[in-house]
Amino acid sequence: MDSEDLGLFGPGSVTWKVHEEPILIVAGLRSLYLQALHPRAMAGVAQNSDYRNDAWGRLVRTATYVATTIYGTTAEAEAAGRRLRALHARLRARDPFTGEQFRVDDPDLLRWVHVTEVESFVSTARRAGLSLTDAEVDGYYTEQRRSAALVGLDPADVPGTAAEVADYYRRVHGELRMTKEAAETALFLTAPPIPWKVSRPVRLGLSLGPPRWAYFGVAGLAMALLPPWAQRLYGGLGLPTTALTADLSARALRLALAAVPRRYREGPLQQAAKDRAARLTAAA
């Protein structure tokens, strides 16, 4: 495979337009709050990972995987997909209600994780102020079927438009629960341990310096950006006023992040992809 290719998407894609946005750090957390509401998906994570003791390592690995699928070459994206499929194929978990054993790579679970992730990305970017037409939103979902294929899903079975995503959420809603595990996970996501290097130790060993408070703000915004039905499952009201406040907060954060120099906002995979695109454009 050409090491200079532009990967699964490329600079003309809606995917690159969406993932240019630093506000997607909020979207990633939003997707985790959503995913926790599916009892089997939550069981698969809880029974097969040490996420509480390795929260930041897991976050970095997930972010690296997503960046590789978005910005890596085709060969790099496909290799990342093969590694993830091989890992998932070995894992089993037990249903918290029936005790039934199930495979972590069950297509229904993979589809849930995929849809909550990509819907969080595009909806958060749009609500934060990224200009996207309805056709571009549909284009993003259609493009992301390529990412779904990497984890082992049949693209034809994955929602490819905003209407299909909304219909999918309606169909799966009856399977979602606010379980003890979901509540514990949501609490952990809201107040995880902050690496000591970026925390300011205070009396009693608590880390309540700027990084901790900044993270609380991001977590609160991620929760506020959840769909109303998800907020209600978490015990909230899901009011229109809450959505408006969340939109304004997301727009403010997006503007603040835009002021950060590009070299600090873009990861190495994104920078390398842009460099490849520039070389290919110049060669043409």
C-alpha positions as CSV (number, residue, x, y, z in Angstrom):
1,M,0.0,0.0,0.0
2,D,1.3,3.5,-0.9
3,S,2.8,5.1,2.2
4,E,2.0,8.5,0.7
5,D,-1.7,7.8,0.3
6,L,-4.3,10.0,2.1
7,G,-5.9,7.1,4.1
8,L,-9.6,6.3,4.3
9,F,-10.8,9.9,4.1
10,G,-8.5,12.7,3.0
11,P,-8.5,16.5,3.0
12,G,-11.7,16.8,0.9
13,S,-13.8,14.7,3.3
14,V,-16.3,15.8,5.9
15,T,-14.4,13.6,8.3
16,W,-11.3,15.7,8.1
17,K,-13.5,18.9,8.5
18,V,-15.1,17.5,11.6
19,H,-12.0,16.1,13.2
20,E,-10.1,19.4,12.7
21,E,-12.1,20.6,15.7
22,P,-10.3,20.5,19.2
23,I,-13.8,20.6,20.8
24,L,-14.0,16.8,20.0
25,I,-12.2,16.2,23.3
26,V,-15.7,17.0,24.8
27,A,-17.3,14.7,22.2
28,G,-15.2,11.8,23.2
29,L,-16.3,12.1,26.8
30,R,-19.9,12.5,25.8
31,S,-19.7,9.2,23.9
32,L,-18.4,7.4,27.0
33,Y,-21.4,8.7,29.0
34,L,-23.7,7.4,26.3
35,Q,-22.0,4.0,26.0
36,A,-22.2,3.4,29.8
37,L,-26.0,3.3,29.5
38,H,-25.9,0.0,27.6
39,P,-25.7,-2.8,30.2
40,R,-23.9,-5.3,28.0
41,A,-21.5,-2.7,26.6
42,M,-20.7,-1.6,30.1
43,A,-20.2,-5.1,31.3
44,G,-17.8,-5.8,28.4
45,V,-15.6,-2.9,29.5
46,A,-15.9,-3.5,33.3
47,Q,-15.1,-7.2,33.0
48,N,-12.2,-6.9,30.6
49,S,-10.3,-3.8,31.4
50,D,-8.6,-2.0,34.3
51,Y,-10.0,1.4,33.3
52,R,-10.2,2.7,36.8
53,N,-6.5,2.2,37.4
54,D,-5.4,3.1,33.9
55,A,-8.0,5.7,32.8
56,W,-5.5,8.0,31.1
57,G,-3.6,5.1,29.4
58,R,-6.9,3.9,28.0
59,L,-7.9,7.4,26.9
60,V,-4.5,7.8,25.1
61,R,-4.8,4.4,23.4
62,T,-8.4,5.1,22.2
63,A,-7.4,8.6,21.0
64,T,-4.5,7.1,19.1
65,Y,-6.7,4.5,17.4
66,V,-9.2,7.1,16.3
67,A,-6.5,9.4,15.0
68,T,-4.9,6.5,13.1
69,T,-8.2,5.6,11.4
70,I,-8.8,9.3,10.5
71,Y,-5.4,10.5,9.6
72,G,-3.2,7.4,9.0
73,T,-2.4,5.9,5.7
74,T,-4.8,3.1,4.5
75,A,-2.2,0.5,5.6
76,E,-1.9,2.1,9.0
77,A,-5.7,2.3,9.5
78,E,-6.2,-1.3,8.4
79,A,-3.5,-2.6,10.6
80,A,-5.0,-0.8,13.6
81,G,-8.4,-2.4,12.8
82,R,-6.8,-5.8,12.6
83,R,-5.2,-5.4,16.0
84,L,-8.5,-4.2,17.5
85,R,-10.5,-7.1,16.0
86,A,-7.9,-9.6,17.3
87,L,-8.2,-8.2,20.8
88,H,-12.0,-8.1,20.8
89,A,-12.2,-11.7,19.4
90,R,-10.6,-13.0,22.6
91,L,-12.8,-11.2,25.1
92,R,-16.0,-12.5,26.7
93,A,-18.3,-11.0,29.4
94,R,-21.4,-12.0,31.3
95,D,-24.7,-10.2,31.0
96,P,-25.3,-8.4,34.4
97,F,-29.0,-9.4,34.4
98,T,-29.2,-12.9,32.8
99,G,-25.7,-14.2,33.5
100,E,-25.4,-15.2,29.8
101,Q,-21.9,-15.1,28.4
102,F,-21.4,-13.1,25.3
103,R,-18.7,-12.0,22.9
104,V,-17.4,-8.5,23.2
105,D,-17.2,-8.3,19.4
106,D,-21.0,-9.0,19.1
107,P,-22.1,-6.8,16.2
108,D,-24.9,-5.2,18.3
109,L,-22.3,-4.0,20.8
110,L,-19.8,-2.8,18.2
111,R,-22.6,-0.9,16.4
112,W,-23.6,0.8,19.7
113,V,-20.1,1.9,20.4
114,H,-19.6,3.1,16.8
115,V,-22.9,5.0,16.6
116,T,-22.5,6.8,19.9
117,E,-18.9,7.8,19.0
118,V,-19.5,9.2,15.6
119,E,-22.8,10.8,16.6
120,S,-21.1,12.5,19.5
121,F,-18.3,13.8,17.2
122,V,-20.5,15.3,14.6
123,S,-23.3,16.6,16.8
124,T,-20.8,18.2,19.3
125,A,-18.9,19.9,16.5
126,R,-22.1,21.3,15.0
127,R,-23.5,22.5,18.3
128,A,-20.2,24.2,19.1
129,G,-20.5,26.2,15.9
130,L,-18.9,24.3,13.1
131,S,-20.8,25.1,9.9
132,L,-22.1,21.8,8.6
133,T,-25.0,21.4,6.2
134,D,-27.5,18.5,6.6
135,A,-25.9,16.9,3.6
136,E,-22.5,17.1,5.1
137,V,-23.7,15.5,8.3
138,D,-25.2,12.7,6.3
139,G,-21.9,12.5,4.4
140,Y,-20.0,12.2,7.7
141,Y,-22.1,9.3,8.8
142,T,-21.7,7.6,5.4
143,E,-17.9,8.1,5.4
144,Q,-17.7,6.7,8.9
145,R,-19.0,3.4,7.7
146,R,-15.4,2.8,6.6
147,S,-14.3,3.1,10.3
148,A,-17.1,0.7,11.2
149,A,-15.8,-1.9,8.8
150,L,-12.4,-1.7,10.5
151,V,-13.8,-3.1,13.7
152,G,-15.6,-5.9,11.9
153,L,-19.0,-4.5,11.2
154,D,-20.8,-4.8,7.8
155,P,-21.1,-1.2,6.6
156,A,-24.6,-2.0,5.2
157,D,-25.8,-2.6,8.8
158,V,-24.4,0.7,10.2
159,P,-26.5,3.9,10.1
160,G,-25.3,6.1,7.3
161,T,-27.4,9.2,7.7
162,A,-28.7,11.4,10.5
163,A,-32.2,10.0,10.0
164,E,-30.9,6.5,10.3
165,V,-28.9,7.4,13.4
166,A,-32.1,8.9,15.0
167,D,-34.0,5.7,14.1
168,Y,-31.3,3.5,15.5
169,Y,-31.4,5.4,18.8
170,R,-35.2,4.9,19.0
171,R,-34.9,1.2,18.4
172,V,-32.1,0.6,20.9
173,H,-33.6,2.9,23.6
174,G,-35.5,0.0,25.3
175,E,-32.2,-1.8,26.0
176,L,-30.6,1.1,27.9
177,R,-30.6,1.3,31.7
178,M,-29.2,3.4,34.4
179,T,-27.5,0.5,36.2
180,K,-25.2,0.7,39.2
181,E,-22.2,0.2,36.9
182,A,-23.4,3.0,34.7
183,A,-23.7,5.3,37.7
184,E,-20.3,4.4,39.0
185,T,-18.8,4.8,35.6
186,A,-20.4,8.2,35.1
187,L,-19.1,9.3,38.5
188,F,-15.6,8.1,37.6
189,L,-15.7,9.9,34.2
190,T,-16.8,13.1,35.9
191,A,-14.0,13.0,38.6
192,P,-11.2,10.6,37.5
193,P,-7.8,10.8,39.0
194,I,-5.7,13.5,37.4
195,P,-2.0,12.7,36.7
196,W,0.0,14.2,39.5
197,K,2.3,16.1,37.0
198,V,-0.6,18.3,36.0
199,S,-2.3,18.6,39.4
200,R,-1.6,21.0,42.2
201,P,-1.5,19.0,45.5
202,V,-3.3,20.7,48.3
203,R,-4.0,19.8,51.9
204,L,-5.4,16.3,52.5
205,G,-3.8,15.1,49.3
206,L,-6.6,16.4,47.0
207,S,-5.9,17.6,43.5
208,L,-8.0,20.7,43.1
209,G,-5.8,22.9,41.0
210,P,-6.7,24.4,37.6
211,P,-6.4,21.1,35.7
212,R,-9.0,19.5,38.0
213,W,-11.5,22.3,37.8
214,A,-10.9,22.6,34.0
215,Y,-11.7,18.9,33.7
216,F,-14.9,19.3,35.8
217,G,-16.0,21.9,33.3
218,V,-15.4,19.7,30.3
219,A,-17.2,16.8,32.0
220,G,-20.1,18.9,32.9
221,L,-20.4,20.2,29.3
222,A,-20.2,16.6,27.9
223,M,-23.1,15.6,30.1
224,A,-25.1,18.7,29.2
225,L,-24.6,17.9,25.5
226,L,-26.2,14.4,25.8
227,P,-29.5,13.9,24.0
228,P,-32.5,14.7,26.3
229,W,-33.4,11.0,26.6
230,A,-29.9,10.1,27.9
231,Q,-30.0,13.0,30.3
232,R,-33.3,11.7,31.7
233,L,-31.8,8.2,32.1
234,Y,-29.0,9.9,34.2
235,G,-31.7,11.6,36.3
236,G,-31.7,14.9,34.6
237,L,-34.7,16.7,33.0
238,G,-33.3,17.2,29.5
239,L,-34.9,20.6,29.2
240,P,-34.5,22.8,26.1
241,T,-33.0,25.5,28.3
242,T,-30.3,23.1,29.3
243,A,-29.6,22.4,25.6
244,L,-29.3,26.1,24.9
245,T,-26.9,26.7,27.7
246,A,-24.8,23.7,26.6
247,D,-24.7,25.1,23.0
248,L,-23.5,28.5,24.2
249,S,-20.9,26.9,26.5
250,A,-19.6,24.6,23.6
251,R,-19.3,27.6,21.3
252,A,-17.4,29.6,23.9
253,L,-15.0,26.7,24.5
254,R,-14.5,26.2,20.7
255,L,-13.6,29.9,20.4
256,A,-11.1,29.5,23.3
257,L,-9.5,26.4,21.8
258,A,-9.2,28.1,18.4
259,A,-6.9,30.6,20.0
260,V,-4.4,27.9,20.9
261,P,-1.5,27.7,18.4
262,R,-2.1,25.0,15.8
263,R,1.1,23.2,16.7
264,Y,-0.3,22.5,20.2
265,R,-3.8,21.6,18.9
266,E,-2.8,19.0,16.3
267,G,-1.4,15.6,17.1
268,P,1.5,14.0,15.2
269,L,-0.7,11.8,13.1
270,Q,-2.8,14.8,12.0
271,Q,0.3,16.8,11.2
272,A,1.8,13.9,9.2
273,A,-1.4,13.5,7.2
274,K,-1.4,17.2,6.3
275,D,2.2,17.0,5.3
276,R,1.4,14.0,3.0
277,A,-1.5,15.9,1.5
278,A,0.7,18.9,0.8
279,R,3.4,16.8,-0.9
280,L,0.8,15.0,-3.1
281,T,-0.8,18.3,-4.0
282,A,2.6,19.8,-4.9
283,A,3.6,16.7,-6.9
284,A,0.4,16.9,-8.9
